[in-house]
């Protein structure tokens, strides 16, 4: 009976140590938290409006090119080869303008996205760090992807390299 009591005590001690270690890991629904932040909601709305504006401008230019191409295609049999070549060059120039507009819009949207989300990311990471320290969490994983989003615990890289002789 005494052996059973000692065994039970050992198992309970082992489980309590395991439980204490488990408390150093947490999960977080990253998207849910970010989607509740007023700054992110506002940034999303502004970026969507910018995207829609740029998209409308580009679609307007594409429509112009398509209309002109259709007109020139219909008139091509009645025109001289020289005029058709000039018209082809004009269409190509307009298509290049559209490609440049698309590239510029993509670049502008990327820059605005980085500028808008930078402060939001910093605020979130600062809050995450404070919460982790206050609760003793060393690792926090994204609940939806199990990707690591916070790490304060020990890094095993050096020990594994040593074991591998690297």
Buried (B, 14 or more C-beta within 10 A) or exposed (E): EEEEEEEEEEEEEEEEEEEEEEEBEBBBEBEEEBEEBEBBEEBBEEBEEBBEEBEEEBEEBBEEBEEBBEEBEEEEEEEEEEEBEEBEEBBEEBBEEBEEBBEEBEEEBEEBBEEBBEEBEEEBEEEBEEBBEEEEBBBBBBBEEEEEBBEEEEEEEEEEEEEEEE
